[in-house]
Amino acid sequence: MLKTTLPGETRRTRLTRDAHISVIVAGNRFVDGMERICREEGISQSQYVALWVLCLTDDPAAGVPVGAIADGLLNRASDTTRLVDRLVQAGLVERMPNPSDRRGVLVRATPAGRKVFDRLAPRVREYHRDQWRDVSNDDLQKLIGLLGVVLSDGDDNA
């Protein structure tokens, strides 16, 4: 049997380690589930999130700066330019000049990209419902609040 407490380890140290591990395991499981759903449309979770940003912006036809896509991505290490390149190559997004900044470009979903997003969105909603079906709304709100407390420190503890 595996020991869960190291010699001399305090209860607080064990709890913080166990919480950390649980968040990582849950996050990996959720990402794996999202990747399976997205693969059905031939895209990655990051590409889905980029389409989510583009399709749900206030004015999808106007497009958004690449930086806005980067802000919407859930993975800090993402390479947004390459991600957009792959979406352009797949015909799911297009680049266009930014009328308010000659040096910048805007990105918007193509009709094909909107169709992919529209097909995936209900499956993603169903996935979220299923993954949290045994957790009450009150407990979900508590979890969101607790994670908000941990995340409010940003990278200070990294």
C-alpha positions in Angstrom: 0.0 0.0 0.0 1.3 3.5 -0.9 1.8 5.9 1.9 0.1 9.2 1.4 2.0 11.1 4.1 5.7 11.5 4.2 7.7 11.3 7.4 7.5 14.6 9.2 4.9 15.9 6.8 2.2 18.1 8.3 -1.5 17.6 7.5 -1.5 20.9 5.7 1.4 19.9 3.4 -0.3 16.6 2.6 -3.7 18.4 1.9 -2.1 21.0 -0.4 -0.2 18.3 -2.3 -3.3 16.2 -2.6 -5.3 19.2 -3.8 -2.7 20.0 -6.4 -2.6 16.5 -7.7 -6.4 16.2 -7.9 -6.6 19.5 -9.9 -3.9 18.2 -12.3 -5.6 14.8 -12.7 -9.0 16.4 -13.2 -7.6 18.9 -15.7 -5.9 16.3 -17.7 -9.1 14.1 -17.8 -11.2 17.1 -18.9 -8.7 18.1 -21.6 -8.6 14.5 -22.8 -12.4 14.5 -23.0 -12.5 17.8 -24.9 -9.8 16.5 -27.3 -11.9 13.4 -28.1 -14.9 15.5 -28.9 -12.9 18.0 -31.0 -11.1 15.2 -32.9 -14.5 14.2 -34.3 -14.3 17.5 -36.3 -10.6 17.2 -37.0 -9.5 20.0 -34.7 -7.8 20.3 -31.3 -9.2 21.8 -28.1 -7.2 24.9 -28.6 -8.6 25.3 -32.1 -12.1 24.9 -30.7 -11.4 27.6 -28.1 -10.1 29.9 -30.8 -13.4 29.3 -32.8 -15.3 29.9 -29.6 -13.7 33.3 -29.2 -14.3 34.1 -32.9 -17.9 32.9 -33.1 -19.0 34.4 -29.8 -17.5 37.8 -30.0 -19.9 40.8 -30.1 -19.4 41.2 -33.9 -18.2 37.9 -35.4 -18.2 39.3 -39.0 -15.8 42.1 -37.9 -13.1 39.7 -36.7 -10.8 40.1 -33.7 -7.1 40.8 -33.3 -4.9 37.8 -32.8 -4.2 39.0 -29.2 -7.9 38.6 -28.4 -7.7 34.9 -29.4 -4.5 34.5 -27.3 -6.4 36.0 -24.3 -9.2 33.5 -24.8 -7.0 30.5 -24.9 -6.8 28.5 -21.8 -3.2 27.4 -22.2 -0.5 30.1 -21.6 2.1 28.2 -23.7 0.0 28.2 -26.8 1.5 29.7 -30.0 -1.5 31.7 -31.2 0.1 32.6 -34.6 0.7 29.0 -35.5 -2.7 28.0 -34.2 -4.3 30.6 -36.5 -2.1 29.5 -39.4 -3.4 25.9 -39.0 -7.0 27.2 -38.8 -6.5 29.3 -42.0 -5.0 26.2 -43.8 -8.0 24.2 -42.8 -10.3 26.9 -44.1 -11.9 27.5 -40.7 -10.7 31.1 -40.2 -9.5 33.9 -42.4 -7.1 36.9 -41.8 -8.1 40.4 -43.0 -6.6 43.8 -42.7 -7.4 45.8 -39.5 -9.0 49.0 -40.7 -8.0 50.8 -37.5 -4.4 49.6 -37.4 -2.5 49.2 -40.7 0.1 47.0 -39.0 -2.4 44.6 -37.5 -4.7 41.9 -38.8 -8.0 40.7 -37.7 -9.1 37.1 -37.7 -12.7 35.8 -38.2 -14.3 32.5 -38.6 -15.3 31.4 -42.1 -18.7 29.9 -42.8 -17.0 26.5 -42.6 -15.4 27.4 -39.2 -18.8 28.6 -37.8 -20.4 25.3 -39.0 -17.7 23.3 -37.1 -18.2 25.4 -34.0 -22.0 25.0 -34.3 -21.7 21.2 -34.5 -19.3 21.0 -31.6 -20.9 23.4 -29.2 -23.9 21.2 -28.3 -21.5 18.2 -27.8 -19.3 20.3 -25.5 -22.3 21.5 -23.5 -23.4 17.8 -23.1 -19.9 16.8 -22.1 -19.9 19.5 -19.4 -23.3 18.4 -18.1 -22.1 14.8 -17.9 -18.8 15.5 -16.2 -20.5 17.6 -13.5 -23.8 15.7 -13.2 -23.2 14.4 -9.7 -22.2 17.8 -8.3 -24.8 20.2 -7.1 -25.0 23.8 -8.3 -24.1 25.0 -4.8 -21.0 22.8 -4.8 -20.0 23.9 -8.3 -20.3 27.5 -7.1 -18.1 26.7 -4.1 -15.5 25.0 -6.4 -15.4 28.0 -8.7 -14.9 30.3 -5.7 -12.2 28.2 -4.2 -10.3 27.9 -7.5 -10.8 31.6 -8.0 -9.0 32.2 -4.6 -6.1 29.9 -5.7 -5.9 31.4 -9.2 -6.1 35.0 -7.9 -2.4 34.8 -7.0 -1.6 34.4 -10.7 2.0 33.4 -11.4 3.3 34.7 -8.1 3.6 31.2 -6.7 4.8 29.5 -9.9 
